[in-house]
Amino acid sequence: MADPFALTLKDYETPLGPAPVDHEFSAALQQRYGSDLLSSEGAHRSEHSIEFQAVFLRYLARREFSVVPILASFLHESLAGGREPEADPRVPRFLDALGETIAASQRRVCVIAGVDLAHVGPRFGDPEPVGRSRLAALESEDRATLEAVAAVDPRTFYESVAKDGDSRRICGLSPIYTLLRCLPGGSGRLLRYAQWPDPQAVVTFASIVFE
């Protein structure tokens, strides 16, 4: 994406019914941000992460709801360039605008980061298949990262990934950081951690609820 954040105003359709966009919240967010959040909207065309969440929300919902679909991509660029996570001035400006828009809303707001964690194995560029010892080490590294997430500590979360140059290829780096920055304190609880154990391509994932 050319921009660190991309909003879409297009509703999501699911087999269980629509997940319509909240235009009022989206307009308030864009006004606070002060820049065009739609200039990279085309990135939504090929991204499936929000589509999954829309189906889950439609399944779980007992009443009507609306969504504000935002893609985030900025921390891998910061990491590769050896910069601070919020070195791009658009990043803190958006994160502050999002937090302020949530705080000003008269409705309940649920923030969801629909992401994966690690991607390791030959299919992702590693030289060797992933054996049991690597899976165990990977879980230990992931759980240390998840502790920072549950503590709502964006800085420690970022450092846990950046310390080895993101050797685990955490694809959810930017969305998770965004989530942590806009939460008004509190703490998280790990519900589940799991690994997709293909020796050629291991993907890890977890569920954390914040209250």
SULPE-V974991 format. One record per backbone hydrogen bond with DSSP energy under -1.0 kcal/mol. CO is the residue of the C=O (numbers start at 1). NH is the residue of the N-H. If there is no record, write none. Layout:
[[CO:NH] [CO:NH]]
This chain:
[[4:73] [6:71] [12:19] [14:17] [19:12] [20:67] [21:23] [22:26] [23:27] [24:28] [25:29] [26:30] [27:31] [28:32] [29:33] [30:34] [37:7] [38:41] [40:43] [41:44] [42:45] [48:52] [49:53] [50:54] [51:55] [52:56] [53:57] [54:58] [55:59] [56:60] [57:61] [67:22] [69:8] [71:6] [74:78] [75:79] [76:80] [77:81] [78:83] [79:82] [84:87] [88:91] [89:93] [90:94] [91:95] [92:96] [93:97] [94:98] [95:99] [96:100] [97:101] [98:102] [99:103] [100:104] [113:115] [117:171] [118:204] [120:202] [121:124] [121:126] [122:125] [131:135] [132:136] [133:137] [134:138] [135:139] [136:140] [137:141] [138:142] [139:143] [140:144] [141:145] [142:146] [143:147] [144:148] [145:149] [146:150] [147:151] [148:153] [149:152] [150:188] [153:157] [154:158] [155:159] [156:160] [158:162] [159:163] [161:166] [162:165] [166:169] [168:119] [170:173] [172:176] [173:177] [174:178] [175:179] [176:180] [177:181] [178:182] [183:185] [187:211] [189:209] [192:207] [194:205] [196:198] [198:201] [199:130] [200:123] [202:120] [203:196] [204:117] [205:194] [207:191] [207:192] [209:189]]
